[in-house]
Amino acid sequence: MMNVTQIPLSRRRLLQASLAPLALGTGSAFSQAPAPSRGEIKLGQTMPYSGPLSQLSAIGKVQARYFRMVNAQGGINGRAVTLLSVDDAYNPAKAVEQTRNLVERERVAAMFASMGTAQNVAVQKYLNTRKIPQLFVYAGSDRFADPKNFPWTLPGLPTFSTEAIAYAEHVHREKPQARVAVLYQNDEFGKEYLAAFRRRLQELGSKVQVVSAAGYEVTTPTVDSQIISLANTGAEVFLDITGPKFTIQAIRRVSEMSWRPLHIIPITSNFIATVLKVAGLDKSVGLLSATPSKSAGDPEWANDAAYVEWLAFMKNYYPEGDMNEQLNLVGYSMGFLMTEVLRRCGDDLGAQRILKEATSLKDVVLPALIPGITVNTSPTNYRIVEKLRLQRFDGQRWVPLA
């Protein structure tokens, strides 16, 4: 069970833990060290522990264990780090309420890795006005990589446009006459993603055409009718811009039909353990996706030192966790990134210093990133990762495209 402590915030879950040190040598990550003695650093986070996309809260759960690890080892620069991770039920209004409580009552130094596009959009202006770092949000909107208008916000994922451009270029190259049918989440996530895909095709002068686009609300029970409508177009490509629940539905429904398009799913839904296995591995064969990350459970990384270190962490701090769950690997890696920023701050933990370090990263290697892909930021470029690897699912694992 998670270490959960209640404090007077409505419908909230509090996870206390500490951040792990930057450099963890294999076999040394779990050695004992003096307890932190120089106070604490508070970080805030909102997660969908309840609601329609509660499976995404795996990020917060694994980070609770990861952050707990460092307090046992002396903290960061001698300070314990407390993560206040609270439930927003994937509801933007609740995200606003919870974020305000974290900032105004709990006085967090920064918000870290909060989940969801609409949720982070809802609090972005508030946090920027108050000059509270909104770091490494678990969302990929381009508005989270906009230093001119939102200097206190950085994304924790490749931006939607980065990913959409990769798919547009692949379809243009491999299926230059293709018709594309699109299922998209009817919010900032889906709309921005689709717009970037269309824009890149236009820039390429491509003959690829989006012939139909159907939106859905996250509260809807099923996208069955949308998929039937899209299938009736006979499109050769199905761009499936959905969250995990609806990706599962789409995979299953398409497998039951005679429609056999190139089926593309986003980074946020390409998890083998919680999406593809639930949908059916046999039904997922041929799916196309992109990633900057190693794939949890993939034998390709069996001898990778950073991956082995993550497995050791899971065994020691999260033994009940699924080692095939991609969110467990990504959440661990995001904690590692936040650790690096705080470590660089030294004794100055003011908001300006935290932002300075977060926007001055150069070739930072993270445990989850594929070798050769690193984190880079500058005061004028907040896109933390700009390289992706395309991959196809073979029924057991994601295989890199040549």
C-alpha positions, -999 to +999 in steps of 0.1 A: +000+000+000+011+036-006+021+058+023-010+080+023-016+108+048-048+129+048-047+167+053-076+190+050-080+193+012-112+181-004-111+147-020-073+146-019-047+120-016-013+130-001+018+110-009+050+118+010+083+108-003+117+120-014+136+124-046+164+100-055+200+111-061+210+119-097+237+093-101+227+058-090+253+031-095+239-004-100+239-021-067+244+011-047+210+028-051+196+013-020+225+017+004+217+036+037+227+072+042+220+097+070+185+110+071+179+145+057+186+172+083+183+206+065+146+209+062+123+200+033+114+209-003+077+207-011+065+198-045+028+197-056+011+175-081-025+167-093-033+132-105-065+114-116-066+090-088-104+087-095-124+094-126-125+082-162-087+081-167-076+069-133-051+044-149-029+074-156-024+079-119+003+052-121+027+082-127+019+096-092+020+062-075+055+052-088+068+087-081+057+083-045+080+053-041+108+070-061+107+101-040+106+081-008+139+065-018+160+096-014+148+106+021+162+073+032+195+082+016+199+118+029+177+138+006+189+163-020+217+185-007+207+174+027+170+182+024+140+159+023+116+164-005+079+160+001+055+154-028+019+164-022+001+144-049-036+150-049-067+137-067-083+159-093-104+131-109-092+143-143-114+173-139-100+208-148-121+226-122-109+202-094-073+207-107-077+244-102-091+240-067-063+215-057-035+236-072-046+267-054-046+248-021-011+234-028+002+269-037-016+291-012-019+267+018+009+243+014+033+268-001+049+243-025+081+254-042+069+241-076+042+220-092+057+188-107+045+164-133+007+171-129-014+149-153-035+160-182-037+187-209-069+204-199-060+202-162-026+219-167-041+245-191-067+253-164-039+263-139-013+276-162-022+313-162-026+312-124+008+296-118+025+319-142+009+350-127+021+339-093+055+329-107+053+293-094+073+268-116+050+244-134+075+218-143+075+188-165+038+185-168+025+152-181+010+167-212+024+176-246+006+208-257+028+233-275+015+259-250+035+242-223+067+249-243+060+286-249+086+307-229+073+340-243+038+337-230+042+311-202+078+314-189+071+293-158+058+262-175+078+233-191+064+201-206+075+167-194+067+150-227+075+156-264+050+181-276+020+170-295+033+188-326+066+169-324+047+136-324+021+145-350+048+158-373+066+124-371+034+106-381+026+130-409+061+126-424+059+088-421+025+086-439+036+111-465+067+090-472+052+055-470+016+061-482+018+093-504-017+089-517-034+078-485-067+089-471-066+094-433-095+090-409-090+106-374-105+099-340-096+126-316-103+136-280-124+168-282-102+190-261-068+208-263-050+174-267-069+161-296-075+194-314-039+206-312-026+172-323-049+170-353-040+206-363-003+199-362-008+167-383-027+187-410-003+216-409+027+193-415+010+176-445+003+210-460+039+222-454+051+190-473+027+197-502+015+162-495-013+145-514-023+127-482-058+138-472-077+138-439-111+126-452-129+125-419-123+135-383-146+124-354-143+139-319-154+124-286-157+136-250-137+120-222-170+113-203-186+094-231-189+056-225-179+045-259-165+056-293-181+028-312-203+050-334-174+072-343-152+043-354-180+028-375-184+062-392-147+065-398-144+029-411-171+037-437-147+061-454-124+032-463-094+053-453-060+036-456-047+053-424-065+055-390-049+082-367-062+074-333-056+104-310-072+090-278-065+083-242-059+047-230-095+038-223-106+048-258-075+034-275-084+000-260-119+004-274-106+014-308-082-015-311-109-040-303-135-025-325-112-022-356-102-058-351-138-069-354-143-051-387-132-057-422-114-023-421-076-028-421-060+006-420-025+015-408-035+022-372-015+049-354-017+054-317-001+081-296+027+079-271+003+085-242-015+052-251+012+028-264+016+010-231+018-028-235+007-038-200-022-015-195-035-008-230-024-034-256-027-065-233-062-053-222-072-047-259-056-080-269-021-085-281-033-103-312-056-075-320-027-050-316-004-065-342+007-039-367+000-008-346+023+021-353+035+046-326+065+067-317+085+070-285+116+087-270+117+060-244+128+024-237+098+001-234+092-015-200+094-053-202+112-053-235+142-077-237+160-051-258+170-033-226+178-064-205+215-054-202+210-016-202+225-003-169+199+024-163+171+000-170+186-026-147+188+002-120+150+008-125+142-029-121+162-028-088+143+002-077+110-015-084+120-046-066+131-027-035+106+002-033+076-009-054+075-048-053+038-048-060+042-026-091+041-039-126+076-040-142+059-042-176+040-009-170+054+019-191+041+046-168+062+031-140+094+036-160+084+070-173+073+083-139+106+071-124+125+089-151+106+122-146+114+121-110+151+117-120+148+148-141+132+168-112+160+156-090+187+170-113+170+204-114+168+205-075+204+192-071+217+220-093+199+246-072+222+240-043+211+261-013+190+285-034+155+270-037+137+301-048+114+300-077+137+320-100+166+296-093+145+265-099+133+280-132+168+289-143+181+254-137+150+238-154+156+260-185+194+254-187+196+217-193+222+203-218+224+167-230+209+154-198+206+116-199+175+101-183+170+065-173+140+059-196+153+077-227+166+056-257+204+061-260+211+091-281+180+110-270+187+135-243+169+164-225+179+199-237+163+232-227+172+269-229+155+301-220+141+303-255+134+266-262+113+246-237+109+215-258+127+190-236+128+161-261+127+167-299+138+132-312+114+102-315+118+066-327+090+052-348+080+016-339+056-011-349+039-037-325+046-073-335+022-090-310+047-091-282+069-060-283+074-027-301+100-032-329+119-001-342+112+008-378+143+006-399 
